[in-house]
Amino acid sequence: MSNQFEVFPTPKFDKDIEKLSEQDQKLVFEKIEIIKNNPFYQSRKVEGLVEDGEAIFRTRINRDIRLFWQYKGNRIILMLRVGHHDIWREI
């Protein structure tokens, strides 16, 4: 049995990633690979942000870009949003 989590993007995540530069997209996908193998790597629960009764987590991609996700069920990560640090307001 693999220790990896399965990752599924939301439609908003898909739109967000298209808006980033190729360099930033590469950094995002590298971070997602790290999270798939170690989902608590440099992540923080976002206080006060809850969707469908489940906490939202975030990590920094670089100085300005943040990645937000939720754990769904057993071994599933749902990528919610990615973008500039204020994107959390639109989750």
MIVEX-713800 format. One line per field, with one value per residue (C-alpha): residue number from 1; residue in one letter; x, z, y. Coordinates in steps of 0.05 Angstrom, whole numbers, plus 5000, padded with zeros to 4 digits. Layout:
% residues N
num <- [NUM/...]
residu <- [a/...]
xx <- [X/...]
zz <- [Z/...]
yy <- [Y/...]
% end
This chain:
% residues 91
num <- [1/2/3/4/5/6/7/8/9/10/11/12/13/14/15/16/17/18/19/20/21/22/23/24/25/26/27/28/29/30/31/32/33/34/35/36/37/38/39/40/41/42/43/44/45/46/47/48/49/50/51/52/53/54/55/56/57/58/59/60/61/62/63/64/65/66/67/68/69/70/71/72/73/74/75/76/77/78/79/80/81/82/83/84/85/86/87/88/89/90/91]
residu <- [m/s/n/q/f/e/v/f/p/t/p/k/f/d/k/d/i/e/k/l/s/e/q/d/q/k/l/v/f/e/k/i/e/i/i/k/n/n/p/f/y/q/s/r/k/v/e/g/l/v/e/d/g/e/a/i/f/r/t/r/i/n/r/d/i/r/l/f/w/q/y/k/g/n/r/i/i/l/m/l/r/v/g/h/h/d/i/w/r/e/i]
xx <- [5000/5027/5037/5020/4956/4914/4907/4846/4841/4778/4755/4776/4846/4850/4833/4881/4940/4930/4939/5008/5074/5106/5159/5107/5066/5129/5139/5066/5070/5136/5103/5042/5089/5120/5051/5027/5084/5085/5019/5039/5104/5107/5031/4988/4916/4883/4848/4775/4773/4727/4689/4639/4659/4732/4793/4831/4907/4958/5031/5076/5100/5143/5141/5074/5040/4999/4969/4904/4876/4832/4837/4778/4765/4824/4885/4852/4875/4830/4868/4823/4860/4929/4950/4973/4971/4902/4868/4844/4789/4758/4756]
zz <- [5000/4980/5032/4980/4984/4922/4900/4866/4842/4847/4786/4822/4833/4759/4741/4792/4768/4696/4720/4749/4711/4686/4740/4795/4767/4770/4843/4859/4828/4864/4930/4914/4904/4972/5005/4971/5005/5071/5078/5142/5112/5130/5130/5176/5192/5174/5236/5225/5154/5151/5091/5096/5169/5151/5166/5110/5108/5073/5056/5023/4952/4952/4983/4952/4930/4978/4968/5004/5012/5053/5073/5049/5074/5079/5038/4994/4988/4954/4926/4937/4914/4896/4886/4918/4994/4997/4956/5021/5023/4962/4988]
yy <- [5000/5068/5123/5175/5215/5224/5297/5326/5399/5440/5480/5543/5514/5497/5569/5597/5556/5580/5652/5638/5644/5579/5586/5593/5535/5491/5511/5495/5426/5411/5430/5387/5327/5340/5345/5280/5244/5282/5321/5357/5385/5459/5465/5506/5500/5565/5588/5604/5577/5517/5490/5433/5425/5410/5453/5486/5483/5526/5530/5581/5570/5632/5701/5718/5653/5609/5541/5520/5450/5404/5331/5291/5221/5174/5194/5246/5319/5369/5429/5489/5552/5577/5648/5712/5714/5747/5692/5661/5714/5680/5609]
% end
